[in-house]
Amino acid sequence: IFSLSILIFASCSNQKKKVKGFHVAITINDLKAPTEVVLQKRVDGKWDKLDSVNLKDGNGTLTGKVKGPELYYLSFNNFHVYVPLWLENSNITVKADMKNLRNPIIKGSKTQDEYMVNEDPIRRFGVQEGRRAKQYGAPGLEKKKPNWKRVESKNDCMIS
């Protein structure tokens, strides 16, 4: 009975060790001023803060525990930037520099990886569509018919 009790106790201890929280390591290269990063989500139209950290030399860590993958945002207060982050209980890294603060490289979250597979082509399409709209609108304002034809043919290629 004593051996069985120890085995059950050891089994319960191992299960507790397997349940861990999230660890978000943030690195922002070329960041000179101290900056607070807040991990938060929208709940009923309001921001709900989960954790925050003051970055020192561009580095900081957020920790905690969530029930399951949820969409949170990292906000960089000095820069008014919000970065979507699918938060789950895993080791996550967020790396950026001041030139790409809005588009950091995020690794360690399977849900984030799945989100990016879908988000990246949609973002690229939106950028292309914006460029096409500018190209298409400019000839119309300038009344240059030959440019219209060239832009229309580019758009036809994009749609097909």
Summary of the structure (lengths in Angstrom):
residues: 160
radius of gyration: 23.5
end to end distance: 73.0
largest distance: 92.3
contacts: 414
relative contact order: 0.12
helix: 42%
strand: 36%
